[in-house]
Amino acid sequence: MLTLPEYSDVVAAAKRLEGHANKTPVLTSRTADDEIGAKIFFKCENFQRMGAFKFRGAMNSLARFTPEQRADGVVTFSSGNHAQAIALAAKVLGMPATIVMPEDAPEAKVAATKGYGGKVVRFNRYTENREEICANLAEKHGLTMIPPYDHPDVISGQGTAVKELLEETGPLDALFVCLGGGGLLSGSLLSAKALAPECKTYGVEPEAGNDAQQSLRAGKIIHIDTPRTIADGAQTQHVGHYTFEIIKRDVEDILTVSDDELIACMRFYAERMKMIVEPTGCLSYAAVRKMKDQLKGKRVGVVVSGGNVDLAKLAGYFADA
Ligand SMILES: *Cc1c(COP(=O)(O)O)cnc(C)c1O
């Protein structure tokens, strides 16, 4: 039996993050309110340290290490925001971090991770297994492994974003949260159930990678091939064991949106709200737009998960639209 994290763990995580994580702004937009016919509250984690909510879960996990664990340090595998989050959190806490990244990971991401002081170990993702490499490093050097989503401390840390949102807005009727492995969604559900029990919380994933929607329908975790989508933060092949238990118990439903809908949304954020949001961060509001007939007159929360996008790519999305 798994011992699932609870809202009290989110409260404890919020204490650990004080003075380290940004309390990100909750923005509103008259254009969005008029378009949806509702009151929309955007929780802007694109303004979190290192550009995404992942700093919350990473910082909470590392802050719980014992002195022995701290001395040896942390190891993880990721080519995305989790790598940078772990590297930065380790730097803040003064401990070593080893990040296992594919040989063909974008150089900008490798550079960003090294910039935060992380030690990068490259591997060939066609011939080697990253989880095995991590496990070997952990064993050989006494490192503690922190995975990107399926860990109680990661989930509790991610839950602090929606805790802040609801403390600022008061109860909401509906909440939209993107999901890859489900760390952010499951943490958000812990906060939403505690602070706004009537709120209906929806998970949103890319159409091409609807494994969580399939899993929810099947009642068990479904594995898929790496989906082709511009939402690179949601290119996971399956949800986690911890995250799925919470999602299955508390989520209202899981919705999907297309890449074209994500691009339209990215353009809305840039033009109307003057902010850069990465494709994965657009999932939540893209789903609100699709569901707007059911949201008339409601108070709706939208978690904007991150803003790390290659500017040349961003220009390309806008040029084609
Ligand atoms: C990691 C990530 C996600 C997905 O989070 P999960 O906890 O894996 O569901 C969504 N958006 C951004 C920007 C991310 O970095």
The ligand as an SDF file (V2000), in Angstrom:
LIG
                    3D

 15 15  0  0  0  0  0  0  0  0999 V2000
    6.6790   19.1880  -15.7720 C   0  0  0  0  0  0  0  0  0  0  0  0
    5.7640   20.1740  -16.3610 C   0  0  0  0  0  0  0  0  0  0  0  0
    4.3950   19.8930  -16.5220 C   0  0  0  0  0  0  0  0  0  0  0  0
    3.7930   18.5530  -16.1550 C   0  0  0  0  0  0  0  0  0  0  0  0
    3.8830   18.3120  -14.7750 O   0  0  0  0  0  0  0  0  0  0  0  0
    3.6030   16.8910  -14.1330 P   0  0  0  0  0  0  0  0  0  0  0  0
    3.7970   17.0720  -12.6810 O   0  0  0  0  0  0  0  0  0  0  0  0
    4.5800   15.9190  -14.7360 O   0  0  0  0  0  0  0  0  0  0  0  0
    2.2230   16.5070  -14.4970 O   0  0  0  0  0  0  0  0  0  0  0  0
    3.5860   20.8910  -17.0270 C   0  0  0  0  0  0  0  0  0  0  0  0
    4.0730   22.1090  -17.3830 N   0  0  0  0  0  0  0  0  0  0  0  0
    5.3800   22.4090  -17.2430 C   0  0  0  0  0  0  0  0  0  0  0  0
    5.8480   23.7570  -17.6530 C   0  0  0  0  0  0  0  0  0  0  0  0
    6.2790   21.4610  -16.7190 C   0  0  0  0  0  0  0  0  0  0  0  0
    7.5620   21.7660  -16.5730 O   0  0  0  0  0  0  0  0  0  0  0  0
  1  2  1  0
  2  3  1  0
  2 14  2  0
  3  4  1  0
  3 10  2  0
  4  5  1  0
  5  6  1  0
  6  7  2  0
  6  8  1  0
  6  9  1  0
 10 11  1  0
 11 12  2  0
 12 13  1  0
 12 14  1  0
 14 15  1  0
M  END
$$$$
